[in-house]
Amino acid sequence: SFGGVDNVMPVDVFIPGCPPHPYAIINGLLRAVRLIAKK
């Protein structure tokens, strides 16, 4: 096992949970949108 996916490829946003709470998914998507808007 490699561990987390961040050991294999770069990760910009982590969404915690197994399974993640719907609020965590929305929060992660909003973070990703903000990162994309900055670039």
N, CA, C and O atoms as a CHARMM CRD file, in Angstrom:
* protein
*
  156
    1    1 SER  N      0.82800  -1.18400   0.00000 PROA 1      0.00000
    2    1 SER  CA     0.00000   0.00000   0.00000 PROA 1      0.00000
    3    1 SER  C      0.87600   1.25200   0.00000 PROA 1      0.00000
    4    1 SER  O      1.91400   1.28300   0.66000 PROA 1      0.00000
    5    2 PHE  N      0.46900   2.26700  -0.72400 PROA 2      0.00000
    6    2 PHE  CA     1.20700   3.52100  -0.82200 PROA 2      0.00000
    7    2 PHE  C      0.87300   4.48700   0.30500 PROA 2      0.00000
    8    2 PHE  O      1.57400   5.48400   0.48000 PROA 2      0.00000
    9    3 GLY  N     -0.16400   4.22300   1.06500 PROA 3      0.00000
   10    3 GLY  CA    -0.63400   5.18700   2.05700 PROA 3      0.00000
   11    3 GLY  C     -1.64300   6.10100   1.38800 PROA 3      0.00000
   12    3 GLY  O     -2.49900   5.64000   0.63300 PROA 3      0.00000
   13    4 GLY  N     -1.54900   7.38400   1.65900 PROA 4      0.00000
   14    4 GLY  CA    -2.46300   8.34700   1.05100 PROA 4      0.00000
   15    4 GLY  C     -2.11900   8.61600  -0.40000 PROA 4      0.00000
   16    4 GLY  O     -0.99300   8.37900  -0.83800 PROA 4      0.00000
   17    5 VAL  N     -3.09000   9.10900  -1.13700 PROA 5      0.00000
   18    5 VAL  CA    -2.87700   9.42000  -2.54800 PROA 5      0.00000
   19    5 VAL  C     -1.81900  10.51100  -2.71300 PROA 5      0.00000
   20    5 VAL  O     -1.18400  10.60300  -3.76300 PROA 5      0.00000
   21    6 ASP  N     -1.62600  11.33900  -1.67900 PROA 6      0.00000
   22    6 ASP  CA    -0.61600  12.39900  -1.75900 PROA 6      0.00000
   23    6 ASP  C      0.79800  11.83900  -1.81500 PROA 6      0.00000
   24    6 ASP  O      1.73200  12.58500  -2.11100 PROA 6      0.00000
   25    7 ASN  N      0.98600  10.56500  -1.54200 PROA 7      0.00000
   26    7 ASN  CA     2.29300   9.92800  -1.70200 PROA 7      0.00000
   27    7 ASN  C      2.54700   9.52600  -3.14800 PROA 7      0.00000
   28    7 ASN  O      3.67500   9.18900  -3.50600 PROA 7      0.00000
   29    8 VAL  N      1.51100   9.55700  -3.98500 PROA 8      0.00000
   30    8 VAL  CA     1.62000   9.13600  -5.37300 PROA 8      0.00000
   31    8 VAL  C      1.55600  10.32900  -6.32600 PROA 8      0.00000
   32    8 VAL  O      2.26100  10.35900  -7.33500 PROA 8      0.00000
   33    9 MET  N      0.70900  11.31400  -6.00500 PROA 9      0.00000
   34    9 MET  CA     0.54100  12.49000  -6.86600 PROA 9      0.00000
   35    9 MET  C      0.21300  13.70600  -6.01300 PROA 9      0.00000
   36    9 MET  O     -0.23600  13.56100  -4.87600 PROA 9      0.00000
   37   10 PRO  N      0.43100  14.90400  -6.54900 PROA 10     0.00000
   38   10 PRO  CA     0.11900  16.11500  -5.78000 PROA 10     0.00000
   39   10 PRO  C     -1.38700  16.25200  -5.53100 PROA 10     0.00000
   40   10 PRO  O     -2.20500  15.94000  -6.39500 PROA 10     0.00000
   41   11 VAL  N     -1.72700  16.72200  -4.34400 PROA 11     0.00000
   42   11 VAL  CA    -3.12900  16.90800  -3.95900 PROA 11     0.00000
   43   11 VAL  C     -3.30900  18.35300  -3.50600 PROA 11     0.00000
   44   11 VAL  O     -2.55000  18.84200  -2.66900 PROA 11     0.00000
   45   12 ASP  N     -4.31100  19.03600  -4.05600 PROA 12     0.00000
   46   12 ASP  CA    -4.57800  20.42800  -3.69000 PROA 12     0.00000
   47   12 ASP  C     -5.58600  20.54900  -2.56000 PROA 12     0.00000
   48   12 ASP  O     -5.46700  21.44500  -1.72300 PROA 12     0.00000
   49   13 VAL  N     -6.57600  19.66400  -2.51800 PROA 13     0.00000
   50   13 VAL  CA    -7.65200  19.75500  -1.53000 PROA 13     0.00000
   51   13 VAL  C     -7.91800  18.36800  -0.95000 PROA 13     0.00000
   52   13 VAL  O     -8.12300  17.40700  -1.69100 PROA 13     0.00000
   53   14 PHE  N     -7.91400  18.27000   0.37900 PROA 14     0.00000
   54   14 PHE  CA    -8.28100  17.03500   1.06500 PROA 14     0.00000
   55   14 PHE  C     -9.72200  17.14300   1.53500 PROA 14     0.00000
   56   14 PHE  O    -10.13000  18.18200   2.05400 PROA 14     0.00000
   57   15 ILE  N    -10.49500  16.08100   1.35800 PROA 15     0.00000
   58   15 ILE  CA   -11.85500  16.01300   1.88800 PROA 15     0.00000
   59   15 ILE  C    -11.85900  14.87100   2.89800 PROA 15     0.00000
   60   15 ILE  O    -11.85500  13.70200   2.51300 PROA 15     0.00000
   61   16 PRO  N    -11.86700  15.20500   4.19400 PROA 16     0.00000
   62   16 PRO  CA   -11.76900  14.16600   5.21700 PROA 16     0.00000
   63   16 PRO  C    -13.07100  13.38800   5.38500 PROA 16     0.00000
   64   16 PRO  O    -14.15600  13.87100   5.06000 PROA 16     0.00000
   65   17 GLY  N    -12.93100  12.18500   5.89600 PROA 17     0.00000
   66   17 GLY  CA   -14.09500  11.37100   6.23200 PROA 17     0.00000
   67   17 GLY  C    -14.17600  10.10400   5.41200 PROA 17     0.00000
   68   17 GLY  O    -13.65800  10.03400   4.29800 PROA 17     0.00000
   69   18 CYS  N    -14.83000   9.11000   5.97000 PROA 18     0.00000
   70   18 CYS  CA   -15.00400   7.84300   5.26900 PROA 18     0.00000
   71   18 CYS  C    -16.34500   7.24800   5.67600 PROA 18     0.00000
   72   18 CYS  O    -16.39700   6.49600   6.64900 PROA 18     0.00000
   73   19 PRO  N    -17.40400   7.54700   4.98800 PROA 19     0.00000
   74   19 PRO  CA   -17.51300   8.46200   3.85700 PROA 19     0.00000
   75   19 PRO  C    -17.55500   9.91000   4.32700 PROA 19     0.00000
   76   19 PRO  O    -17.94200  10.18000   5.46400 PROA 19     0.00000
   77   20 PRO  N    -17.16000  10.84000   3.46600 PROA 20     0.00000
   78   20 PRO  CA   -17.19600  12.24500   3.87500 PROA 20     0.00000
   79   20 PRO  C    -18.63100  12.74300   4.03200 PROA 20     0.00000
   80   20 PRO  O    -19.53500  12.32300   3.31000 PROA 20     0.00000
   81   21 HSD  N    -18.81300  13.63100   4.97600 PROA 21     0.00000
   82   21 HSD  CA   -20.11000  14.27100   5.20800 PROA 21     0.00000
   83   21 HSD  C    -20.40800  15.17400   4.00900 PROA 21     0.00000
   84   21 HSD  O    -19.47900  15.76700   3.46100 PROA 21     0.00000
   85   22 PRO  N    -21.65700  15.29800   3.58500 PROA 22     0.00000
   86   22 PRO  CA   -21.98000  16.15600   2.44000 PROA 22     0.00000
   87   22 PRO  C    -21.42800  17.57700   2.57400 PROA 22     0.00000
   88   22 PRO  O    -20.98300  18.16300   1.58800 PROA 22     0.00000
   89   23 TYR  N    -21.45600  18.13400   3.79400 PROA 23     0.00000
   90   23 TYR  CA   -20.90200  19.47600   4.00000 PROA 23     0.00000
   91   23 TYR  C    -19.40800  19.49700   3.68100 PROA 23     0.00000
   92   23 TYR  O    -18.91200  20.47400   3.11900 PROA 23     0.00000
   93   24 ALA  N    -18.68800  18.43300   4.03200 PROA 24     0.00000
   94   24 ALA  CA   -17.25200  18.36800   3.75500 PROA 24     0.00000
   95   24 ALA  C    -16.99100  18.32600   2.25300 PROA 24     0.00000
   96   24 ALA  O    -16.02200  18.91800   1.77700 PROA 24     0.00000
   97   25 ILE  N    -17.84100  17.63600   1.50800 PROA 25     0.00000
   98   25 ILE  CA   -17.68400  17.58300   0.04900 PROA 25     0.00000
   99   25 ILE  C    -17.90100  18.96500  -0.55300 PROA 25     0.00000
  100   25 ILE  O    -17.12000  19.40700  -1.39600 PROA 25     0.00000
  101   26 ILE  N    -18.95400  19.64500  -0.12600 PROA 26     0.00000
  102   26 ILE  CA   -19.22900  20.99500  -0.63800 PROA 26     0.00000
  103   26 ILE  C    -18.08800  21.93700  -0.28300 PROA 26     0.00000
  104   26 ILE  O    -17.64900  22.72600  -1.11900 PROA 26     0.00000
  105   27 ASN  N    -17.60900  21.85900   0.94700 PROA 27     0.00000
  106   27 ASN  CA   -16.50000  22.70500   1.38200 PROA 27     0.00000
  107   27 ASN  C    -15.25400  22.43500   0.53200 PROA 27     0.00000
  108   27 ASN  O    -14.57400  23.37500   0.12100 PROA 27     0.00000
  109   28 GLY  N    -14.95500  21.17900   0.27000 PROA 28     0.00000
  110   28 GLY  CA   -13.80600  20.83200  -0.56300 PROA 28     0.00000
  111   28 GLY  C    -13.94600  21.35000  -1.97900 PROA 28     0.00000
  112   28 GLY  O    -12.97900  21.83700  -2.56400 PROA 28     0.00000
  113   29 LEU  N    -15.14900  21.24800  -2.53700 PROA 29     0.00000
  114   29 LEU  CA   -15.37500  21.77500  -3.88100 PROA 29     0.00000
  115   29 LEU  C    -15.20800  23.28900  -3.92300 PROA 29     0.00000
  116   29 LEU  O    -14.63800  23.82400  -4.87400 PROA 29     0.00000
  117   30 LEU  N    -15.70000  23.98200  -2.90100 PROA 30     0.00000
  118   30 LEU  CA   -15.53400  25.44000  -2.85400 PROA 30     0.00000
  119   30 LEU  C    -14.06300  25.82100  -2.74700 PROA 30     0.00000
  120   30 LEU  O    -13.62600  26.78800  -3.37100 PROA 30     0.00000
  121   31 ARG  N    -13.29900  25.07200  -1.96600 PROA 31     0.00000
  122   31 ARG  CA   -11.85800  25.33300  -1.87200 PROA 31     0.00000
  123   31 ARG  C    -11.18900  25.13900  -3.22700 PROA 31     0.00000
  124   31 ARG  O    -10.33900  25.93500  -3.62300 PROA 31     0.00000
  125   32 ALA  N    -11.57200  24.08000  -3.93600 PROA 32     0.00000
  126   32 ALA  CA   -10.99100  23.81600  -5.25400 PROA 32     0.00000
  127   32 ALA  C    -11.33500  24.93600  -6.22800 PROA 32     0.00000
  128   32 ALA  O    -10.48100  25.36100  -7.00700 PROA 32     0.00000
  129   33 VAL  N    -12.56900  25.41700  -6.19500 PROA 33     0.00000
  130   33 VAL  CA   -12.97700  26.51400  -7.07900 PROA 33     0.00000
  131   33 VAL  C    -12.15400  27.76200  -6.77900 PROA 33     0.00000
  132   33 VAL  O    -11.72100  28.45500  -7.70000 PROA 33     0.00000
  133   34 ARG  N    -11.93700  28.05300  -5.49800 PROA 34     0.00000
  134   34 ARG  CA   -11.13100  29.23000  -5.13000 PROA 34     0.00000
  135   34 ARG  C     -9.69400  29.08500  -5.62200 PROA 34     0.00000
  136   34 ARG  O     -9.10100  30.05400  -6.09700 PROA 34     0.00000
  137   35 LEU  N     -9.13000  27.87800  -5.51000 PROA 35     0.00000
  138   35 LEU  CA    -7.76500  27.65800  -5.99400 PROA 35     0.00000
  139   35 LEU  C     -7.68200  27.86100  -7.50100 PROA 35     0.00000
  140   35 LEU  O     -6.72800  28.45900  -7.99800 PROA 35     0.00000
  141   36 ILE  N     -8.67600  27.36600  -8.22400 PROA 36     0.00000
  142   36 ILE  CA    -8.68500  27.51500  -9.68000 PROA 36     0.00000
  143   36 ILE  C     -8.85000  28.98400 -10.05500 PROA 36     0.00000
  144   36 ILE  O     -8.21500  29.45200 -11.00000 PROA 36     0.00000
  145   37 ALA  N     -9.68700  29.71200  -9.33200 PROA 37     0.00000
  146   37 ALA  CA    -9.92000  31.12900  -9.63100 PROA 37     0.00000
  147   37 ALA  C     -8.65500  31.95800  -9.42200 PROA 37     0.00000
  148   37 ALA  O     -8.45500  32.96200 -10.10600 PROA 37     0.00000
  149   38 LYS  N     -7.79700  31.54700  -8.47900 PROA 38     0.00000
  150   38 LYS  CA    -6.55400  32.28200  -8.21900 PROA 38     0.00000
  151   38 LYS  C     -5.53200  32.09500  -9.33400 PROA 38     0.00000
  152   38 LYS  O     -4.67400  32.95500  -9.53200 PROA 38     0.00000
  153   39 LYS  N     -5.61100  30.98400 -10.06500 PROA 39     0.00000
  154   39 LYS  CA    -4.61000  30.67500 -11.10500 PROA 39     0.00000
  155   39 LYS  C     -4.89100  31.35200 -12.38700 PROA 39     0.00000
  156   39 LYS  O     -4.14000  31.18800 -13.34900 PROA 39     0.00000
